[in-house]
């Protein structure tokens, strides 16, 4: 009995300390993250930025269009935070951001994000959707959470992207001990003696790592591209010897057999690549040889596919769409090749690629323009593309907007557990967007109702010592500062003169309490169209 009482008192004390710590704002905010200004000043970094910017300027001149004006630093910070961490900048981070000289704000913010575990976790989840989808896979053979955690560690350490991909394709071992093998084990099919499916693996490899739809030639020659059915069968044959044994994923022996869909006749297929066979090494297992071929610097697709995906994560849409079809008849911006060459020349450094994209003129353009150039402006990226927030971005943004401090791994464990549960419950109701398709599909009526009347928004705007609106009510010097703090927390910008005047009057309304007025303000901002879009 005394142990139960002691445990109960311990929980009460822990909860009390957490509450007290969050009631009292820190006397001194978190120390500013370090950043590396030299990374942005090297000649080759600046040359790549200059060349990419120049390629777009030539395009605009040829089309006779005027790009939009530059966005504000706060708008760029919001884009970066949503794209790389799936959440808004906190009010605490905004104060730190604005304490720096204007020219240092964006470089510092980029490096602040790249040093934050939230970036690695979110970026890894986005990559996971590309390489294994959103499926749960066979329970006995697939551990999604372990796979994402491993991938997040690799991203956080800035492991070269080609090394990550080689591990995914060629690793051996048990999926619980060697998380990279989950890329293979997710395709295991119980009805086929619990063996990996070479066709599914080959299709995912070509789309995720090469950005080509070679699997469209699975049953017949590709109707629009040069790929033949034999090309895909030869590619799948590299995984024909991959099996599951007591040692996990291993490479055995034997031929890869396919069955003709018309005649049902079976035939053996030898491993072969569809292009650049001279890049395929002669030594190693079949999967090791293929992994080396895919990530070879002279492979015409690997670096471009990676750049296109990172661009899409940052911008909300790829440079070339669809993201898994670089063999398109449509226009391909010259910037893709410039960035791909730089990516390969610098050891497939993901952080460098992110820094370059974030410093480009096209990334820092405003999403609004005073002149109307129609589709040409959007097609030539003369304007930053408006994209609807993904479900996990919505959940992360609501949770962050409702807290004046940063919701990260330094938050108290009880708060982190509470937010984890709240986010999962919200996503179940709001819906998941599935694999990364970047199709910018519209929102639904149930999603809007979830925001307007859902449990998460209701809990995060009610008067509570843990919520931002209550903290702002207590700490803001006057109504103007309260309104400004709410706008910064929710929209990462300050209110216009008209907005400020309107909500100041609302806070002075004698028919409702100041706390209720702030609650109404937060509800209005979170349910605004502006909150739901990246811009």
C-alpha positions in Angstrom: 0.0 0.0 0.0 2.8 2.4 0.9 4.4 1.8 -2.5 1.2 2.8 -4.2 0.9 6.0 -2.1 4.6 6.8 -2.8 4.0 6.4 -6.5 0.9 8.5 -6.4 2.8 11.3 -4.5 5.6 11.1 -7.0 3.2 11.5 -10.0 1.6 14.5 -8.2 5.0 16.1 -7.6 6.1 15.5 -11.1 2.9 17.0 -12.5 3.2 19.9 -10.2 6.7 20.6 -11.2 5.8 20.4 -14.8 2.9 22.8 -14.3 5.0 25.2 -12.3 7.8 25.2 -14.9 5.3 26.0 -17.7 3.5 28.6 -15.7 6.7 30.5 -15.1 8.4 31.5 -18.3 12.2 31.0 -18.4 14.0 34.1 -17.2 16.4 33.7 -20.1 15.2 31.9 -23.3 17.1 29.0 -24.8 20.6 29.8 -26.0 20.8 30.6 -29.7 21.7 27.6 -31.9 25.1 27.7 -33.6 25.2 28.3 -37.3 27.9 28.0 -39.8 28.1 31.2 -41.9 31.1 29.9 -43.8 29.0 27.2 -45.4 27.1 29.9 -47.2 30.1 31.9 -48.3 32.3 29.3 -50.1 32.8 30.0 -53.8 31.3 26.7 -55.0 28.2 27.2 -52.8 27.6 30.7 -54.1 28.4 29.6 -57.7 25.7 27.0 -57.5 23.1 29.4 -56.1 24.1 32.0 -58.7 23.8 29.4 -61.6 20.4 28.2 -60.4 19.1 31.7 -59.9 20.5 32.6 -63.3 18.7 29.7 -65.0 15.4 30.9 -63.7 16.1 34.5 -64.7 16.8 33.4 -68.2 13.5 31.5 -68.2 11.6 34.6 -66.9 13.2 36.8 -69.6 12.3 34.3 -72.3 8.7 34.2 -71.1 8.7 38.0 -70.6 7.3 37.7 -67.1 8.2 39.6 -63.9 8.6 37.4 -60.8 7.0 38.4 -57.5 8.8 40.4 -54.9 10.8 38.7 -52.1 8.9 37.3 -49.2 9.5 38.5 -45.6 12.1 36.7 -43.5 9.3 35.5 -41.2 7.4 34.0 -44.2 10.5 32.2 -45.3 11.1 30.9 -41.8 7.6 29.6 -41.7 8.1 27.7 -45.0 11.3 26.1 -43.8 9.8 25.1 -40.5 6.7 23.5 -42.1 8.7 21.8 -44.8 11.5 20.4 -42.6 9.9 20.0 -39.2 6.2 19.7 -40.0 5.3 22.5 -37.6 5.3 26.3 -37.1 8.1 28.3 -35.5 7.3 28.8 -31.9 6.9 32.3 -30.4 10.1 31.6 -28.4 12.0 30.8 -31.7 10.6 33.9 -33.4 11.9 36.1 -30.6 15.3 34.5 -31.1 15.1 34.8 -34.8 14.3 38.5 -34.7 17.1 39.2 -32.2 19.6 38.6 -35.0 20.7 41.1 -37.7 18.4 40.8 -40.7 21.0 39.3 -43.0 21.8 36.5 -40.5 18.3 35.5 -39.7 17.6 33.0 -42.6 21.1 31.3 -42.5 20.8 30.9 -38.7 17.2 29.5 -39.0 18.3 26.9 -41.6 21.1 25.7 -39.4 18.9 25.9 -36.3 16.5 23.5 -38.0 19.2 21.1 -39.2 20.5 20.8 -35.6 17.0 20.0 -34.3 15.9 16.4 -33.9 12.4 17.4 -35.1 13.9 17.9 -38.5 15.5 14.5 -38.6 12.3 12.8 -37.4 10.0 14.6 -39.8 12.3 14.4 -42.8 12.8 10.6 -42.2 9.0 10.1 -42.0 8.6 11.9 -45.4 11.3 9.7 -46.9 9.8 6.6 -45.4 6.5 7.3 -47.2 8.5 7.4 -50.5 10.4 4.1 -50.0 8.0 1.8 -48.1 4.7 3.7 -48.4 2.2 4.1 -45.6 1.3 0.4 -45.3 1.9 -1.5 -42.0 3.4 -4.5 -43.8 3.5 -8.0 -42.4 3.6 -7.7 -38.6 6.1 -10.4 -38.0 8.5 -9.2 -40.6 8.2 -5.5 -40.7 8.9 -2.8 -38.0 7.9 0.6 -39.4 8.7 2.5 -36.2 12.2 1.0 -36.0 12.8 1.8 -39.6 11.8 5.4 -39.3 14.0 5.8 -36.1 17.0 4.3 -37.9 16.4 6.6 -41.0 16.0 9.6 -38.7 19.4 8.8 -37.1 21.0 8.6 -40.5 19.5 12.0 -41.5 20.5 13.6 -38.2 24.1 12.5 -38.7 23.9 13.8 -42.3 24.9 10.4 -43.7 25.5 10.8 -47.4 22.3 10.0 -49.3 24.0 7.4 -51.5 25.2 5.4 -48.5 21.6 5.4 -47.0 20.2 4.1 -50.3 22.8 1.4 -50.6 21.9 0.2 -47.1 18.3 0.1 -48.0 18.8 -1.9 -51.2 21.6 -4.3 -50.1 21.5 -4.8 -46.3 21.2 -8.3 -44.9 20.0 -9.4 -41.4 16.9 -9.4 -39.2 14.6 -6.4 -39.5 14.7 -5.8 -35.7 18.5 -5.8 -35.6 19.2 -4.3 -39.0 16.4 -1.7 -39.5 17.4 -1.0 -43.1 16.3 -4.5 -44.1 12.7 -3.4 -43.5 12.8 -1.9 -46.9 12.9 -5.5 -48.2 10.8 -7.2 -45.5 7.8 -4.9 -46.0 7.2 -6.8 -49.3 7.1 -10.2 -47.7 3.9 -12.1 -48.7 2.6 -14.9 -46.5 0.8 -16.5 -49.4 4.2 -16.9 -51.1 6.0 -18.8 -48.4 6.9 -15.6 -46.5 9.3 -14.5 -49.2 10.0 -10.9 -50.4 8.3 -9.9 -53.7 10.9 -9.0 -56.3 8.4 -7.1 -58.4 7.2 -4.8 -55.6 10.8 -4.1 -54.5 11.9 -3.3 -58.1 9.0 -1.0 -58.6 9.7 0.9 -55.4 13.4 1.2 -56.2 12.9 2.6 -59.6 10.3 5.1 -58.5 11.8 6.2 -55.2 15.5 6.3 -56.2 15.6 6.8 -59.9 12.3 8.8 -60.5 11.3 6.6 -63.4 8.3 4.3 -63.9 10.0 1.2 -65.1 7.3 -0.9 -63.4 4.8 0.4 -66.0 6.5 -2.1 -68.3 5.8 -5.0 -65.9 3.1 -6.6 -68.0 3.9 -5.2 -71.5 6.2 -2.7 -73.1 5.8 0.8 -71.8 3.2 2.7 -74.0 4.9 6.1 -73.8 8.6 5.6 -72.7 11.4 3.5 -74.1 11.2 0.8 -71.4 10.5 -2.8 -72.5 8.9 -5.6 -70.4 12.3 -7.3 -70.5 13.9 -4.2 -68.9 11.7 -4.4 -65.8 11.9 -8.2 -65.6 15.7 -8.0 -65.7 15.6 -5.3 -62.9 13.4 -7.4 -60.7 15.7 -10.4 -61.2 18.3 -8.6 -59.0 16.0 -9.4 -56.1 15.1 -12.9 -57.3 17.7 -14.5 -54.9 16.6 -12.4 -51.9 15.1 -14.7 -49.3 14.0 -14.8 -45.6 15.9 -17.3 -43.4 16.7 -17.7 -39.7 19.3 -15.0 -40.3 16.7 -12.6 -41.7 17.0 -11.1 -45.1 19.7 -13.0 -47.1 20.8 -13.6 -50.6 20.7 -17.2 -51.8 21.1 -18.9 -55.1 18.8 -19.8 -57.9 17.3 -18.2 -61.0 14.5 -15.7 -61.2 11.4 -17.2 -62.8 8.5 -15.3 -64.3 5.2 -16.5 -65.7 3.7 -15.3 -68.9 0.4 -13.8 -68.2 -1.2 -15.0 -71.4 0.3 -18.5 -71.8 1.2 -19.2 -68.1 4.5 -20.5 -69.4 7.4 -20.1 -67.1 10.8 -18.8 -68.1 14.1 -17.8 -66.4 15.2 -14.2 -66.5 18.7 -13.0 -65.9 19.5 -9.8 -64.0 20.1 -6.8 -66.3 19.9 -3.0 -66.1 17.8 -1.0 -68.6 20.6 1.5 -69.3 24.2 2.3 -68.7 25.3 -1.3 -68.2 28.9 -0.2 -68.0 28.3 1.3 -64.6 27.3 -2.1 -63.2 30.1 -3.8 -61.2 31.0 -7.4 -61.5 31.7 -8.2 -57.9 29.3 -8.5 -54.9 25.9 -9.9 -54.4 23.2 -9.1 -56.9 21.7 -6.5 -54.6 25.1 -4.9 -53.8 25.9 -4.6 -57.5 22.5 -3.0 -58.2 22.9 -0.6 -55.3 26.3 0.5 -56.6 24.8 1.0 -60.1 21.9 3.0 -58.8 24.0 5.4 -56.7 26.8 5.7 -59.3 27.6 9.4 -59.9 27.2 8.8 -63.7 23.8 7.3 -63.3 21.6 9.9 -65.1 18.7 9.6 -62.7 19.8 9.0 -59.1 20.9 12.5 -58.1 18.1 14.2 -60.1 15.4 12.0 -58.4 16.9 12.9 -54.9 16.9 16.7 -55.7 13.4 16.5 -57.1 12.2 14.9 -53.9 14.0 17.3 -51.5 12.7 20.2 -53.6 9.2 18.9 -53.2 9.5 18.5 -49.5 10.7 22.1 -49.1 8.3 23.7 -51.7 5.3 21.5 -51.4 5.6 20.4 -55.1 8.4 18.9 -57.2 10.4 20.6 -59.9 9.3 17.9 -62.2 5.8 16.3 -61.7 4.9 13.6 -61.2 7.7 13.2 -58.7 8.3 9.6 -59.8 8.5 10.3 -63.5 11.5 12.2 -64.7 11.0 10.8 -68.2 8.3 13.3 -68.9 7.5 15.1 -72.1 6.9 18.3 -70.1 9.3 21.1 -69.4 12.2 20.2 -67.1 13.9 23.3 -65.5 17.6 23.4 -66.1 17.9 24.0 -62.3 17.3 20.3 -61.8 20.5 19.3 -63.5 22.6 22.1 -61.9 21.5 21.0 -58.4 21.9 17.3 -59.2 25.5 17.9 -60.4 26.3 19.8 -57.2 24.6 17.1 -55.1 26.8 14.4 -56.6 30.0 16.4 -56.6 29.6 17.1 -52.8 29.1 13.5 -51.7 25.3 13.6 -51.8 25.2 16.0 -48.8 21.5 16.4 -47.9 22.1 19.4 -45.6 24.1 21.2 -48.3 21.3 20.6 -50.8 18.7 22.0 -48.3 20.9 25.1 -47.6 21.2 25.8 -51.4 17.5 25.4 -52.1 16.6 27.6 -49.1 19.0 30.4 -50.4 17.6 30.5 -53.9 15.7 33.4 -55.2 12.8 31.2 -56.3 12.4 29.8 -52.8 12.4 33.3 -51.2 9.7 34.8 -53.5 6.4 35.9 -52.2 3.3 33.8 -52.9 1.2 36.8 -53.9 1.7 39.2 -56.8 0.0 42.4 -57.9 0.1 41.5 -61.6 -1.6 38.5 -63.2 0.6 36.3 -65.4 -1.6 33.3 -65.2 -0.2 29.8 -65.5 3.1 31.0 -66.9 4.1 32.6 -63.6 3.5 29.4 -61.7 5.0 27.1 -64.4 8.3 29.1 -64.4 8.3 29.4 -60.6 8.1 33.1 -60.7 5.9 32.9 -57.6 6.2 30.6 -54.5 3.6 27.9 -54.8 0.6 27.8 -52.4 0.2 24.3 -51.0 -2.3 23.0 -48.5 -0.7 21.8 -45.2 -0.5 18.0 -44.9 -2.4 16.5 -42.0 0.7 16.0 -39.8 1.7 19.6 -40.5 -1.8 20.8 -39.4 -1.5 18.8 -36.2 2.0 20.0 -35.5 1.1 23.6 -36.2 -2.0 23.6 -33.9 0.1 22.1 -31.1 2.9 24.6 -31.5 0.6 27.6 -32.0 -1.0 26.8 -28.7 2.3 27.0 -26.8 4.5 30.0 -26.3 7.6 27.8 -25.7 9.1 25.4 -28.3 7.6 21.9 -28.4 10.7 19.8 -29.0 12.7 17.1 -27.3 13.7 19.5 -24.5 10.0 19.7 -23.5 9.0 17.9 -20.3 8.3 14.2 -20.9 4.7 14.5 -19.6 4.0 17.3 -22.1 5.6 15.3 -24.9 3.5 12.2 -24.2 0.4 14.3 -24.0 1.1 16.0 -27.4 1.9 12.6 -29.0 -1.5 11.3 -28.0 -3.3 14.4 -29.1 -1.6 14.4 -32.5 -2.4 10.8 -33.1 -6.0 11.3 -32.2 -6.3 14.3 -34.4 -4.7 12.5 -37.4 -7.2 9.6 -37.0 -10.1 12.1 -37.3 -8.5 14.5 -39.8 -7.2 11.7 -42.1 -3.8 10.8 -43.5 -2.7 11.9 -47.0 -1.0 8.6 -47.7 2.1 8.3 -49.8 3.8 11.5 -50.9 2.0 12.3 -54.2 2.3 16.1 -54.0 -1.0 16.4 -55.8 -2.2 19.3 -53.7 -5.6 17.8 -53.4 -8.2 20.0 -51.7 -9.5 19.8 -48.2 -12.7 18.1 -47.2 -15.8 19.2 -45.3 -15.0 16.7 -42.5 -11.5 18.1 -42.2 -12.9 21.6 -41.8 -15.4 20.5 -39.2 -12.6 18.7 -37.3 -10.8 22.0 -37.1 -13.8 24.1 -36.2 -15.4 21.8 -33.7 -12.7 19.1 -33.0 -11.4 18.1 -29.6 -7.8 19.2 -30.3 -8.5 22.8 -31.1 -11.0 23.1 -28.3 -8.5 21.8 -25.8 -5.6 23.9 -27.0 -7.5 27.3 -26.9 -9.5 26.9 -23.7 -8.3 28.9 -20.7 -5.5 26.8 -19.2 -2.1 27.6 -17.6 -0.5 25.5 -20.3 -2.1 27.2 -23.3 -0.7 30.1 -25.2 -3.8 32.3 -25.0 -3.9 32.1 -21.2 -0.1 32.8 -20.9 -0.5 35.7 -23.3 -3.4 37.1 -21.2 -1.2 37.0 -18.1 2.1 38.3 -19.6 1.2 40.7 -22.5 1.8 44.3 -21.5 -1.3 45.6 -23.3 -3.9 44.5 -25.8 -1.8 45.4 -28.8 1.0 43.1 -27.6 -1.5 40.4 -26.9 -2.9 40.5 -30.4 0.6 40.7 -32.0 1.7 37.6 -29.9 -1.3 35.7 -31.0 -0.6 36.4 -34.7 3.0 35.5 -34.4 2.2 32.3 -32.7 -0.5 31.2 -35.2 0.5 32.8 -38.5 4.2 33.8 -38.0 3.5 37.4 -38.9 2.3 40.5 -37.3 -1.3 41.8 -37.8 -2.1 44.5 -40.2 -3.3 47.9 -38.9 -6.9 46.9 -39.6 -6.5 43.5 -38.0 -4.8 45.0 -34.9 -7.5 47.6 -34.5 -10.3 45.1 -34.9 -9.0 42.6 -32.3 -7.9 45.3 -29.9 -11.6 46.4 -29.9 -12.6 42.8 -29.3 -10.4 42.5 -26.3 -12.0 45.7 -24.9 -15.5 44.3 -25.4 -17.3 44.6 -22.0 -19.7 41.8 -22.8 -17.1 39.1 -22.7 -14.0 38.5 -20.6 -10.5 39.2 -21.9 -9.8 35.5 -21.6 -12.8 34.6 -23.8 -11.8 37.3 -26.3 -8.3 35.8 -26.6 -9.8 32.3 -27.0 -12.0 33.6 -29.8 -9.0 35.2 -31.4 -7.0 32.0 -31.4 -10.0 30.0 -32.7 -10.4 32.5 -35.6 -6.7 32.4 -36.5 -6.4 28.6 -36.4 -9.5 28.2 -38.5 -8.4 30.8 -41.1 -7.5 29.8 -44.6 -4.1 31.4 -44.1 -3.3 28.9 -41.3 -4.1 25.9 -43.4 -1.7 26.8 -46.3 2.0 27.1 -46.8 2.7 30.3 -48.7 
